[in-house]
């Protein structure tokens, strides 16, 4: 699954990232690289939670549609590619 992620530079505080398609899926890091690494881990953890609850992971949204959301203006977009078996086989 390929989830779009938006990262914002937080002046004097590093970077904050959000996965818009996954509720409660956000993180913070001192560098862009660390933030993206943490975001991948956060996405896997969120997908694990959904799987454990018997819920189906949401379909990743369309990047171009997400970019049009004013809440994400000025963000840096990335795609986090998570293999489905990375979370579904843990339980």
Contact map, one row per residue, 1 for C-alpha under 8 A:
1110000000000000000000000000000000000000000000000000000000010000000000000000000011110000000
1111000000000000000000000000000000000000000000000000000000010000000000000000001111000000000
1111100000000000001010000000000000000000000000000000000000011000000000000000001111000000000
0111110000000000001110000000000000000000000000000000000000011110000000000000111100000000000
0011111000000000111100000000000000000000000000000000000000000000000000000000111100000000000
0001111100000000111100000000000000000000000000000000000000000000000000010011110000000000000
0000111110000011110000000000000000000000000000000000000000000000000000000011110000000000000
0000011111000011100000000000000000000000000000000000000000000000000000000111000000000000000
0000001111101111000000000000000000000000000000000000000000000000000000000010000000000000000
0000000111111111000000000000000000000000000000000000000000000000000000000000000000000000000
0000000011111100000000000000000000000000000000000000000000000000000000000000000000000000000
0000000001111100000000000000000000000000000000000000000000000000000000000000000000000000000
0000000011111110000000000000010000000000000000000000000000000000000000000000000000000000000
0000000011111111000000000001111100000000000000000000000000000000000000000000000000000000000
0000001111001111100000000001111100100000000000000000000000000000000000000000000000000000000
0000001111000111110000000111100000100000000000000000000000000000000000000000000000000000000
0000111100000011111000000111000000110010000000000000000000000000000000000000000000000000000
0000111000000001111100001110000000000010000000000000000000000000000000000000000000000000000
0011110000000000111111101100000000000010001000000000000000000000000000000000000000000000000
0001110000000000011111101000000000000000000000000000000000000000010000000000000000000000000
0011000000000000001111100000000000000000000000000000000001111000000000000000000000000000000
0000000000000000001111111000000000000000001001000000000001000000000000000000000000000000000
0000000000000000001111111000000000000000000000000000000000000000000000000000000000000000000
0000000000000000000001111100000000000000000000000000000000000000000000000000000000000000000
0000000000000000011101111110000000000000011001000000000000000000000000000000000000000000000
0000000000000001111000011111000000000010010000000000000000000000000000000000000000000000000
0000000000000001110000001111100000100110010000000000000000000000000000000000000000000000000
0000000000000111100000000111110000100100000000000000000000000000000000000000000000000000000
0000000000000111000000000011111101100100000000000000000000000000000000000000000000000000000
0000000000001110000000000001111101100000000000000000000000000000000000000000000000000000000
0000000000000110000000000000111111100000000000000000000000000000000000000000000000000000000
0000000000000110000000000000111111110000000000000000000000000000000000000000000000000000000
0000000000000000000000000000001111111000000000000000000000000000000000000000000000000000000
0000000000000000000000000000111111111100000000000000000000000000000000000000000000000000000
0000000000000011100000000011111111111110000000000000000000000000000000000000000000000000000
0000000000000000100000000000000111111111000000000000000000000000000000000000000100000000000
0000000000000000000000000000000011111111100000000000000000000000000000000000000000000000000
0000000000000000000000000011100001111111110000000000000000000000000000000000000000000000000
0000000000000000111000000110000000111111111000000000000000000000000000000000000100000000000
0000000000000000000000000000000000011111111100000000000000000000000000000000000111000000000
0000000000000000000000000000000000001111111110000000000000000000000000000000000000000000000
0000000000000000000000001110000000000111111111000000000000000000000000000000000000000000000
0000000000000000001001001000000000000011111111100000000000000000000000000000000000000000000
0000000000000000000000000000000000000001111111110000000000000000000000000000000001000110000
0000000000000000000000000000000000000000111111111000000000000000000000000000000000000010000
0000000000000000000001001000000000000000011111111100000000000000000000000000000000000000000
0000000000000000000000000000000000000000001111111110000010000000000000000000000000000010000
0000000000000000000000000000000000000000000111111111000000000000000000000000000000000011010
0000000000000000000000000000000000000000000011111111100000000000000000000000000000000000000
0000000000000000000000000000000000000000000001111111111110000000000000000000000000000000000
0000000000000000000000000000000000000000000000111111111110000000000000000000000000000011000
0000000000000000000000000000000000000000000000011111111000000000000000000000000000000000001
0000000000000000000000000000000000000000000000001111111000000000000000000000000000000000000
0000000000000000000000000000000000000000000000000111111100000000000000000000000000000000000
0000000000000000000000000000000000000000000000000111111110000000000000000000000000000000000
0000000000000000000000000000000000000000000000000110011111000000000000000000000000000000000
0000000000000000000000000000000000000000000000100110001111100000000000000000000000000000000
0000000000000000000011000000000000000000000000000000000111110000000000000000000000000000000
0000000000000000000010000000000000000000000000000000000011111000000000000000000000000000000
1111000000000000000010000000000000000000000000000000000001111100000000000000000000000000000
0011000000000000000010000000000000000000000000000000000000111110110000000000000000000000000
0001000000000000000000000000000000000000000000000000000000011111110000000000000000000000000
0001000000000000000000000000000000000000000000000000000000001111111000000000000000000000000
0000000000000000000000000000000000000000000000000000000000000111111100000000000000000000000
0000000000000000000000000000000000000000000000000000000000001111111110000000000000000000000
0000000000000000000100000000000000000000000000000000000000001111111110010000000000000000000
0000000000000000000000000000000000000000000000000000000000000011111111011000000000000000000
0000000000000000000000000000000000000000000000000000000000000001111111011000000000000000000
0000000000000000000000000000000000000000000000000000000000000000111111111000000000000000000
0000000000000000000000000000000000000000000000000000000000000000001111111000000000000000000
0000000000000000000000000000000000000000000000000000000000000000000011111000000000000000000
0000010000000000000000000000000000000000000000000000000000000000011111111110000000000000000
0000000000000000000000000000000000000000000000000000000000000000001111111110000000000000000
0000000100000000000000000000000000000000000000000000000000000000000000011111000000000000000
0000011110000000000000000000000000000000000000000000000000000000000000011111100000000000000
0000011100000000000000000000000000000000000000000000000000000000000000000111110000000000000
0001111000000000000000000000000000000000000000000000000000000000000000000011111000000000000
0001111000000000000000000000000000000000000000000000000000000000000000000001111100000000000
0111100000000000000000000000000000000000000000000000000000000000000000000000111110000000000
0111100000000000000000000000000000010011000000000000000000000000000000000000011111000000000
1110000000000000000000000000000000000001000000000000000000000000000000000000001111100000000
1110000000000000000000000000000000000001000100000000000000000000000000000000000111110100000
1000000000000000000000000000000000000000000000000000000000000000000000000000000011111110000
1000000000000000000000000000000000000000000000000000000000000000000000000000000001111111000
0000000000000000000000000000000000000000000000000000000000000000000000000000000000111111100
0000000000000000000000000000000000000000000100000000000000000000000000000000000001111111110
0000000000000000000000000000000000000000000110110010000000000000000000000000000000111111110
0000000000000000000000000000000000000000000000010010000000000000000000000000000000011111111
0000000000000000000000000000000000000000000000000000000000000000000000000000000000001111111
0000000000000000000000000000000000000000000000010000000000000000000000000000000000000111111
0000000000000000000000000000000000000000000000000001000000000000000000000000000000000001111
